[in-house]
Amino acid sequence: MSDNKTITDIQRFIEKFEPSKFKILARGIEVRGIKDLNKNINFAKEIIEKLKLKLVVSHSAEMAMYGSFEVNYQ
């Protein structure tokens, strides 16, 4: 997979998910300020599956405390 494909997948995800706050990371993005974390994580996974993006959702208890999760390159 080329870098251009990875960037395109992240951009496509952002356009569909429309996060109000996110931070670009070396391996993907961190979506921040989420109120209903479970609902939004499931929605992110649905977008990734529907668009066949080479991305995965990553989250931890620490991220949940801050209402955030990551969407990273596979």
NORKA-V383451 format. One record per residue. RES is the residue in one letter. PSI is psi in radians with two decimals (none if undefined). OMEGA is omega in whole degrees, -180 to 180 (none if undefined). D_CENTER is the distance of its C-alpha to the mean C-alpha in Angstrom with 2 decimals. Layout:
RES_PSI_OMEGA_D_CENTER + RES_PSI_OMEGA_D_CENTER
This chain:
M_2.32_-179_18.37 + S_2.85_178_18.92 + D_-0.64_180_16.98 + N_-0.72_179_17.31 + K_-0.74_180_15.61 + T_-0.84_180_12.57 + I_-0.74_179_12.45 + T_-0.74_179_13.07 + D_-0.78_178_10.22 + I_-0.77_180_7.71 + Q_-0.73_179_10.19 + R_-0.69_178_10.49 + F_-0.84_-179_6.98 + I_-0.74_180_7.60 + E_-0.67_-179_11.05 + K_-0.77_-176_10.51 + F_-0.58_-179_8.19 + E_0.99_179_10.24 + P_2.47_178_8.96 + S_-0.55_178_12.27 + K_2.26_173_11.31 + F_2.74_-180_8.88 + K_2.30_177_10.16 + I_2.25_177_10.17 + L_2.91_178_10.75 + A_-0.58_-175_12.96 + R_0.07_-179_10.68 + G_-2.38_177_7.34 + I_2.71_171_5.88 + E_2.12_177_6.49 + V_2.24_-173_6.20 + R_2.84_173_9.91 + G_0.58_-178_12.84 + I_2.25_179_11.79 + K_-0.91_179_15.13 + D_1.48_-172_14.68 + L_-0.84_-178_12.07 + N_-0.79_179_13.03 + K_-0.77_-177_13.07 + N_-0.59_175_9.64 + I_-0.76_178_8.18 + N_-0.70_178_10.62 + F_-0.74_178_9.83 + A_-0.76_179_6.20 + K_-0.68_178_8.26 + E_-0.76_179_10.95 + I_-0.81_-179_9.44 + I_-0.79_-180_8.55 + E_-0.82_-177_12.07 + K_-0.74_-178_13.83 + L_-0.03_-180_13.00 + K_0.84_180_13.50 + L_2.62_179_10.72 + K_1.05_-177_11.09 + L_2.77_175_7.66 + V_2.63_176_7.29 + V_2.34_179_5.81 + S_2.35_177_8.01 + H_2.79_-180_9.90 + S_2.99_178_13.53 + A_-0.67_179_16.35 + E_-0.77_178_16.40 + M_-0.65_-179_12.87 + A_-0.61_179_13.92 + M_-0.51_-179_16.98 + Y_0.10_180_15.15 + G_0.78_-178_12.91 + S_2.84_171_9.63 + F_2.89_-179_6.96 + E_2.61_170_5.04 + V_1.98_-172_2.90 + N_2.77_174_6.48 + Y_2.56_176_9.28 + Q_none_none_11.60
